[in-house]
Amino acid sequence: MRKTIIVSNRLPVKITDKNGELTLQTSEGGLATGLGSIYRDGNNIWIGWPGEEISDPKEQEKITKQLRQSNLMPVFLSQEEINNYYEGFSNETLWPVFHYMAVYARYEQVHWDTYYEVNKKFRDIILQVAAKGDTIWIHDYQLLLLPGMIRAEMPDISVGFFQHIPFPSFELFRLIPWRAEILEGMLGADLMGFHTYDDTRHFLEAVTRILPVTTAANVVSYNDRSIVVETFPMGIDYDKYSSLVGTPAVQQQVRQLKENFQQERMVLSIDRLDYSKGILQRLEAFELLLQMYPEYQGKVILYMIVVPSRDTVPKYKELRDDIDKQVGNINARFRTLSWHPVQYFYRSYPVEVLSALYSFADIGLVTPMRDGMNLVSKEYVASRINNDGVLILSEMAGASKELIDAIIVNPNNIGAIARAIVDALNMPLAEQERRMKQMRQVVSKFNIHHWVQLFMTKLEEVNLMQQNMLARMVNQETAVQLRQEYRQANKRIIFLDYDGTLVGFQANIDQASPDPDLYQLLRDLAAPPENDVVMISGRNHATLGEWFGHMPLDLIAEHGAWQKTKEGEWYQLPGLSDSWKQDLIPVMEQFTDRTPGAFIEEKSYSLVWHYRKVESGLGELRANELADTLRFYTAEQGLQVLPGDKVIEVKNIEINKGKAALSWLNHKKYDFIMAMGDDVTDEDIFKSMPSNAFTIKIGSQVSAAQYYLRSYHEVRHLLRTLTRKSEL
């Protein structure tokens, strides 16, 4: 039976030691809730660290047995591994960099080495239970290397990866010394999920600038595999939070809150202790509010819960001390005998108490400096069953992309947060209801179960797409069929593009000249009298003539503007004009002057702007700008703007490789037709070919061609098999 294996740093249980007896308690976390329906089902498994160091082998065995009854499987870690892998690399390197706090990051080799070893430890446990046909879903930044490690051992297994924290921009990510290894590890997944489109975009930029990959939209091609990178905003268990408000336990808490705060309006803040949460800035904003708007003194309180976290780590201990100090200052400065402006609690509370606070507080104040999603904001919204209350939300939280009816603030702008609290306190009930209804609809629809279902469905789709692509690849079976049809044919025609199809991509266009091996291959291919070999290229006709004019080949240059049969001379398509060039050359020159490494190539009836020597990223940016500018100029001139491989080309609309190829097909009757190309201009050939032709795209699977090959090496190999008599 196929099974789903969920892998995360922590198991969804807490292990507590009661008088020497270890007991298990199910975790309340959002992830545990969402994935509960999956891991408890059938023979599915959740693998993770149990949260405690358990070094005694007998205890390990006992715990493992207990956990296996709940479909859980532990990965036991030593205290040293916990210190270096979890506290070290995960939380002192990845966490600060990924939350744009790179100044707090530490780059220790021993942390990285342990991180690598612990990821291997997780891999070994997975390999004990994983079988062909299983699905593995890996979660979060502690296990970034794991997808690649599993892929190396089980190349055909289905792997999904979801990151629950932000993915930083390239400029920050590149600071990590082991950046390439991290990305290679992540690319072991088939589907990669992030909370927001920004995170997805940042990942795609990092991967294209650090690794030798190609990307098309949100698909990364790496190691002959296609990996899909997608956005999946995570939700909460909406029904749980909206129904919890009506339970007797919560209602009892609400009554108590009403008694304690009869006159005051409550601003609620709930966070884990962390420098990414913006707690100090929030306190500053509240102090500013009381200072600038003294009329609210005695009428508004900030109810602040900070959940303890890692407070033995110096940075966090310092943060806690600063919060204590700031709360003390505000209360000392403003409080009266009957009013404490900041009600501060440094502890965690059961979900019933939180539910009561969510439903009672007039304002939910959620202003992290950077947050992957932030589920507190969604929990507040789900608990507002009367559709009242106001949410103030940081634009740096992933949730702000969905909860657009909240008051959105920049968490660094203290004045704006203070003004937002004033606006919220004065917001009419009708406006509160309008906003809250919209947000409740969003949170209700995009709940945790929807998120899980969406991810798993997409993973199945991606696996199906990968199988279809494998089917389209020229495998042994296809090659045998192609050779058989080739052998049985009486008249054959083979269309071959040049750059990227027969030779590799060169930074200098003049260095891509044919090598002796290619000359010999083309001679052998053109030797049988029943073969017509047509070189069809965007290259300048003079260059193509110089390289191949002495060969028994038909030549089509400059996308069809110039043509030559093997016996004849060059002739050009009639009725073409190049007078438009004088208008466009200055535009292209302007972009060339602004882009170091770019150059212009002039052909008879086209202009080409090359950016193969330009710095990665800048070239693409300028090329997009230039293409937009050229489209504006060429709109009514019968010209076409073609983005190609590191080029932008402008040519007459009548010039088209497809039309040129068709004119060749009309000369004679062929019973074997094959066309190969790697470029966007070759798509015209593929579309114009009859249905019985073999059309093969090089280097990309996204094409109108029937099949694809990965590189020019594979093209040469396939053509060589056609020229060998023993293989015919």
VODO-854402 format. One line per 5 residues: their letters; for each residue x negated, y negated, z negated of C-alpha. Coordinates in steps of 0.05 Angstrom, whole numbers. Each point is the difference from the previous one (the first is absolute). Example, Ala and Ser with C-alpha at 12.3 -4.5 7.8 and 13.67 -1.06 7.14 Angstrom:
REM residues 2
as = -246/90/-156 | -27/-69/13
This chain:
REM residues 728
mrkti = 0/0/0 | -24/-70/16 | -10/-46/-60 | -14/-72/-16 | -60/-16/-43
ivsnr = 0/-68/-35 | -68/-25/-24 | -11/-60/-46 | -52/-20/-51 | 48/14/-58
lpvki = 52/54/-8 | 71/-25/-15 | -6/24/-73 | -30/-24/-65 | -38/50/-42
tdkng = 5/-15/-75 | -37/35/-56 | 47/16/-59 | -39/32/-57 | -46/37/48
eltlq = 58/20/46 | 0/-30/70 | 69/-18/24 | 23/-26/68 | 47/-59/10
tsegg = 26/-22/69 | -23/-69/23 | 50/-56/12 | -39/-31/59 | 32/-19/66
latgl = -42/48/40 | 17/58/-46 | 74/-17/9 | -3/-5/76 | -41/62/11
gsiyr = 35/41/-54 | 49/28/50 | -58/24/44 | -49/31/-49 | 52/37/-41
dgnni = 29/32/63 | -18/72/18 | -74/15/1 | -22/-73/9 | -57/-25/-45
wigwp = -25/-65/-31 | -76/-2/-12 | -34/-50/-45 | -39/-15/-63 | 41/13/-64
geeis = -23/-66/-32 | -43/30/-56 | -68/31/-3 | 11/75/-13 | -68/35/-2
dpkeq = 17/65/-36 | 11/54/54 | 54/34/-43 | 38/-65/-7 | -9/-12/75
ekitk = 30/68/16 | 58/-12/-48 | 15/-69/28 | -4/26/71 | 51/55/-15
qlrqs = 47/-50/-33 | -7/-50/59 | 10/54/53 | 69/14/-29 | 18/-72/21
nlmpv = -33/6/70 | -59/-41/-25 | -74/17/8 | -56/-35/-40 | -68/-25/22
flsqe = -42/-2/-64 | -50/-56/-6 | -57/-10/-50 | -7/-65/-39 | -60/-19/43
einny = 42/10/63 | 57/-41/-28 | -49/-56/-18 | -35/-2/68 | 55/20/48
yegfs = 62/-31/-32 | -25/-56/-45 | -61/-11/44 | 9/3/75 | 77/-1/3
netlw = 10/-56/-49 | -64/-40/1 | -15/2/75 | 64/15/40 | 51/-33/-46
pvfhy = -32/-70/-3 | -19/-1/75 | 68/25/22 | 34/-53/-45 | -44/-57/29
mavya = -39/-6/-66 | -67/22/31 | -38/-42/-50 | 18/52/-54 | -23/60/42
ryeqv = -60/44/-17 | -35/43/52 | -35/57/-38 | -28/59/38 | 16/48/-58
hwdty = 73/-22/3 | 3/14/75 | -34/68/-7 | 50/21/-54 | 59/-27/41
yevnk = -24/43/58 | -8/62/-44 | 68/-8/-34 | 34/-7/68 | -35/66/18
kfrdi = 27/30/-64 | 71/-19/21 | -14/29/69 | -22/67/-29 | 64/6/-42
ilqva = 43/-17/62 | -37/52/42 | 19/53/-51 | 74/-10/13 | 6/-32/69
akgdt = 19/44/59 | 12/-11/74 | 64/-38/13 | -1/-36/-68 | 7/-76/-8
iwihd = -47/-37/-47 | 19/-70/-24 | -58/-36/-35 | 11/-63/-42 | -41/-61/-14
yqlll = -69/-30/-4 | -31/50/-48 | 1/53/56 | -20/-38/63 | -51/53/21
lpgmi = 47/59/-9 | 38/-2/67 | -66/6/39 | -26/55/-45 | 63/41/10
raemp = -1/-13/75 | -71/27/5 | 22/66/-32 | 70/6/30 | 0/-38/67
disvg = 73/17/17 | 35/-14/-66 | 48/-58/-7 | -27/-56/-46 | 35/-64/-21
ffqhi = -33/-55/-41 | 33/-58/-36 | -36/-58/-33 | 38/-33/-57 | -45/-60/-9
pfpsf = -17/-55/52 | -51/12/55 | -46/-61/3 | -20/-40/61 | -62/23/37
elfrl = -43/-55/-29 | 11/28/-70 | 1/74/18 | -68/-5/35 | -32/-18/-67
ipwra = 6/73/-22 | -66/36/16 | 37/65/16 | 53/-32/44 | -10/46/61
eileg = 3/63/-42 | 65/-24/-33 | 33/-14/68 | -23/66/28 | 31/35/-60
mlgad = 66/-37/9 | 2/17/74 | 6/74/-18 | 74/-14/-9 | 51/6/57
lmgfh = 43/-55/-28 | -24/-57/-43 | 49/-43/-39 | -5/-69/-31 | 51/-44/-36
tyddt = -4/-60/46 | -16/-17/73 | -58/-43/-25 | -33/61/-32 | 10/40/64
rhfle = -30/-56/41 | -60/-6/-46 | -13/74/3 | 3/1/76 | -48/-59/4
avtri = -49/32/-48 | 1/67/36 | -11/-31/69 | -57/-44/-24 | -37/52/-41
lpvtt = 11/66/37 | -5/20/74 | 75/8/8 | 52/-25/49 | 67/-26/-21
aanvv = 64/-11/39 | 54/-36/-41 | 1/40/-65 | -32/64/26 | -74/13/-14
syndr = -38/49/45 | -57/32/-38 | -36/66/8 | 49/21/55 | 59/-10/-46
sivve = 54/-53/-3 | 15/-29/-68 | 62/-43/-11 | -4/-59/-49 | 68/-23/-23
tfpmg = 35/-45/-51 | 45/32/-52 | 23/-49/-55 | 10/42/-63 | 65/-6/-40
idydk = 25/20/-69 | 54/47/-25 | 55/-52/9 | 57/43/-27 | -39/15/-64
ysslv = -12/-74/-16 | 69/-25/20 | 36/54/-40 | -47/-4/-60 | 27/-69/-18
gtpav = 69/28/-18 | -26/54/-47 | 15/-7/-75 | -75/-2/-19 | -13/-59/48
qqqvr = 64/-37/-19 | -21/5/-73 | -67/-33/18 | 36/-54/40 | 44/-17/-60
qlken = -62/-7/-43 | -32/-47/52 | 63/-43/3 | -1/-5/-76 | -74/-19/-2
fqqer = 3/-50/58 | 67/-33/-5 | -19/-69/26 | -65/13/39 | -7/18/74
mvlsi = -49/58/11 | -56/3/51 | -24/72/3 | -71/22/18 | -21/74/-1
drldy = -69/23/22 | -56/49/-12 | -63/-34/-27 | -39/-16/63 | -35/-61/30
skgil = 38/10/66 | 67/-14/-35 | -7/-75/-9 | 19/1/-74 | -44/-59/-21
qrlea = 26/-43/58 | 71/17/-21 | -13/-24/-71 | -31/-64/28 | 62/-12/42
felll = 46/10/-60 | -43/-48/-42 | 4/-51/57 | 76/8/2 | 7/-16/-74
qmype = -48/-59/7 | 32/-31/63 | 72/17/-17 | 5/-10/-76 | 76/7/5
yqgkv = -10/76/6 | -37/4/-66 | 43/41/-48 | 43/25/58 | -45/47/41
ilymi = -44/58/-22 | -51/41/37 | 9/72/-20 | -67/32/20 | -15/74/-4
vvpsr = -71/21/17 | -9/76/4 | -69/22/-27 | -49/23/53 | -75/13/-1
dtvpk = -11/-50/-56 | -66/31/-20 | -30/-24/67 | -34/-68/-13 | 37/-37/56
ykelr = 68/23/-25 | -17/-11/-73 | -20/-71/19 | 66/-9/37 | 39/25/-60
ddidk = -37/-49/-46 | 15/-57/48 | 74/17/2 | 2/4/-77 | -34/-68/-4
qvgni = 45/-33/52 | 64/27/-31 | -24/-24/-69 | -15/-70/28 | 68/-7/33
narfr = 37/24/-62 | -42/-43/-46 | 12/-61/43 | 74/5/14 | 36/46/-49
tlswh = 50/-23/-52 | 28/35/-62 | 55/32/42 | -33/8/68 | -61/38/26
pvqyf = -14/-19/73 | -39/63/17 | 23/67/-27 | -61/43/15 | -4/76/-8
yrsyp = -63/40/15 | 29/71/4 | 41/44/46 | 76/8/-9 | 49/56/18
vevls = 39/-10/64 | 65/-15/-39 | -31/-62/-32 | -27/-23/67 | 69/10/31
alysf = 32/-43/-54 | -51/-55/12 | 10/3/76 | 75/-7/-7 | -4/-55/-54
adigl = -55/-45/26 | 22/-61/41 | -64/-1/40 | -48/55/22 | -69/-31/7
vtpmr = -46/45/42 | -62/-37/25 | -59/47/12 | -62/-27/34 | 2/61/46
dgmnl = 43/62/-4 | 13/58/48 | 75/-1/-11 | 20/-18/-72 | 59/43/-23
vskey = 17/-43/-61 | 33/-51/47 | 43/55/30 | 18/28/-68 | 23/-69/-22
vasri = 44/-7/62 | 30/70/-8 | 18/-15/-72 | 39/-63/17 | 67/35/7
nndgv = 39/-66/-5 | -40/-30/59 | -25/-58/-43 | -70/-19/-22 | -59/-28/41
lilse = -64/35/22 | -63/-41/7 | -50/41/41 | -72/-9/22 | -12/-3/75
magas = -61/45/-14 | 44/59/-21 | 20/49/54 | 73/-5/-25 | 3/-73/23
kelid = 4/25/73 | 66/34/-17 | 30/-42/-56 | 2/-64/41 | 59/-28/-41
aiivn = -44/-6/-62 | -33/-67/-14 | -68/14/32 | -61/-35/-31 | -75/-2/9
pnnig = -27/30/-66 | -59/-48/1 | 46/-61/2 | 16/-11/-74 | 43/-62/15
aiara = 42/38/51 | 13/57/-50 | 22/-51/-53 | 46/-34/51 | 27/68/22
ivdal = 20/15/-73 | 37/-67/-3 | 35/15/66 | 19/69/-25 | 28/-28/-66
nmpla = 43/-49/39 | 22/46/56 | 76/2/7 | 32/68/-13 | 27/4/72
eqerr = -71/-8/27 | -27/51/-50 | 53/50/23 | -13/-12/74 | -74/13/-8
mkqmr = 6/58/-48 | 52/37/43 | -47/-2/59 | -59/25/-41 | 41/55/-33
qvvsk = 21/25/69 | -73/4/22 | -23/35/-64 | 60/48/3 | -13/20/73
fnihh = -75/4/-2 | -4/42/-63 | -53/50/-20 | 37/59/31 | 7/-38/66
wvqlf = -76/-14/-2 | -17/74/-11 | 47/22/55 | -26/-53/48 | -73/20/-11
mtkle = 12/75/7 | 43/-9/63 | -54/-44/31 | -54/51/-17 | 40/54/37
evnlm = 7/-47/60 | -75/-14/0 | -17/74/-2 | 48/12/59 | -33/-58/38
qqnml = -69/30/-13 | 23/68/25 | 28/-32/64 | -66/-35/11 | -38/65/-9
armvn = 46/31/52 | -17/-57/48 | -74/7/-9 | -35/36/57 | -11/66/-37
qetav = -26/65/28 | 69/21/25 | 11/-65/38 | -70/2/29 | 12/71/26
qlrqe = 67/-22/32 | -34/-61/31 | -56/43/30 | 50/51/27 | 40/-54/36
yrqan = -65/-32/25 | -24/67/28 | 67/15/35 | 6/-69/33 | -16/-13/73
kriif = -7/-76/-5 | -21/-35/-64 | -8/-72/-22 | -33/-23/-65 | 4/-72/-24
ldydg = -55/-19/-50 | -7/-65/-38 | -73/-18/-16 | -13/-38/-66 | 22/40/-60
tlvgf = 20/60/43 | -65/22/34 | -49/-41/-42 | 0/-25/-72 | 16/-71/-21
qanid = -61/-46/4 | -9/-68/-34 | -35/-24/64 | 45/13/61 | -61/7/46
qaspd = -28/57/-42 | 58/46/15 | -31/23/66 | 8/73/21 | -51/51/-25
pdlyq = -29/57/43 | 46/51/-34 | 62/-40/21 | -25/-7/72 | -10/75/5
llrdl = 69/14/-31 | 35/-47/50 | -39/31/59 | 22/70/-21 | 72/-23/-10
aappe = 3/-35/68 | -36/56/38 | 60/46/17 | 32/-27/64 | 70/9/-31
ndvvm = -18/-50/-56 | 11/-76/2 | -33/-34/-60 | 22/-72/-10 | -38/-46/-48
isgrn = 52/-51/-23 | -30/-54/-44 | 8/-72/-23 | -74/-10/15 | -25/-52/50
hatlg = 0/31/71 | -73/-20/12 | -23/38/-62 | 43/60/15 | -26/1/72
ewfgh = -72/-4/-24 | 10/59/-48 | 45/45/42 | 0/-26/72 | -49/55/22
mpldl = 43/55/-31 | 56/40/34 | 53/-36/-42 | 58/-46/15 | -6/-65/-40
iaehg = 53/-46/-27 | -30/-61/-36 | 28/-59/-39 | 64/38/-16 | 16/9/74
awqkt = -19/-68/29 | -58/34/39 | 4/69/30 | -49/45/38 | 6/70/29
kegew = -62/44/-1 | -12/-10/74 | 22/-73/5 | -18/-70/-23 | 30/-42/-55
yqlpg = 65/-35/16 | 43/-44/-44 | 75/-4/-11 | 29/-53/47 | 37/-61/-25
lsdsw = -37/-9/-66 | -20/-68/-26 | -54/-20/-50 | 16/-75/-3 | 30/9/-70
kqdli = -69/15/-29 | -21/-74/-2 | 57/-13/-50 | -16/59/-46 | -76/0/-1
pvmeq = -3/-64/-44 | 49/33/-49 | -42/63/-4 | -64/-42/-7 | 30/-37/-58
ftdrt = 11/66/-37 | -69/25/20 | -32/-63/-30 | 37/14/-66 | -18/74/-2
pgafi = -73/21/-5 | -13/62/42 | 60/-9/47 | -10/-7/76 | 40/-7/64
eeksy = -5/48/59 | 27/-26/66 | 27/50/51 | 30/-15/69 | 72/-5/-24
slvwh = -5/4/-76 | -35/-31/-60 | -23/42/-59 | -16/-27/-70 | -45/50/-36
yrkve = -7/2/-75 | -38/66/-9 | -60/-38/-31 | 42/-42/-47 | 3/11/-75
sglge = 54/50/-18 | 64/-35/-21 | -18/-67/31 | 2/31/70 | 70/28/-10
lrane = 24/-66/-30 | -26/-42/59 | 25/51/51 | 70/-5/-28 | -3/-76/2
ladtl = -27/1/71 | 52/49/24 | 56/-44/-28 | -30/-62/32 | -10/34/67
rfyta = 72/27/1 | 24/-72/-7 | -43/-21/60 | 16/60/44 | 75/5/-13
eqglq = 22/-22/69 | -63/12/42 | 9/73/18 | -57/19/-47 | -5/55/-52
vlpgd = -38/-4/-67 | -27/68/-19 | -32/15/-68 | -50/58/9 | -57/32/-38
kviev = -37/-61/-28 | 24/-42/59 | 56/-47/21 | 11/1/75 | 42/-45/45
kniei = 16/25/69 | 51/-7/57 | 63/37/-16 | -3/36/68 | -66/32/-21
nkgka = 17/64/-36 | -36/66/-7 | 66/37/5 | 17/-31/68 | -71/14/25
alswl = 4/73/-21 | 68/8/33 | -26/-27/66 | -53/56/-2 | 52/53/-15
nhkky = 41/-23/61 | -59/14/48 | 2/75/-8 | 40/56/-32 | -34/25/-63
dfima = 19/62/-41 | -47/-15/-59 | -1/-71/-29 | -39/-21/-62 | -11/-70/-30
mgddv = -45/-18/-59 | -9/-67/-34 | -10/-34/-68 | 27/-70/9 | 66/-37/-2
tdedi = -8/-11/76 | -2/75/11 | 70/6/-28 | 24/-27/68 | -33/60/34
fksmp = 32/50/-49 | 69/-31/10 | -6/2/76 | -21/74/4 | 50/54/21
snaft = 25/46/-55 | -44/59/21 | -64/-40/-8 | -49/10/-58 | -7/-68/-34
ikigs = -52/-5/-56 | -14/-59/-46 | -68/-6/-33 | -10/-21/-72 | 72/-14/-20
qvsaa = 63/41/-8 | 47/-59/12 | 12/3/74 | 46/16/59 | -50/56/18
qyylr = 20/73/-12 | -65/19/-35 | -60/-33/-34 | -74/12/-11 | -41/-31/-56
syhev = -62/-25/37 | -37/-6/66 | -41/62/-22 | 63/42/3 | 19/-30/68
rhllr = -67/20/29 | 5/69/-31 | 70/11/30 | -22/-25/69 | -62/45/-3
tltrk = 44/61/-11 | 37/-17/65 | -65/-2/40 | -25/67/-26 | 18/56/48
sel = -4/52/-56 | 55/-36/-38 | 45/-8/60
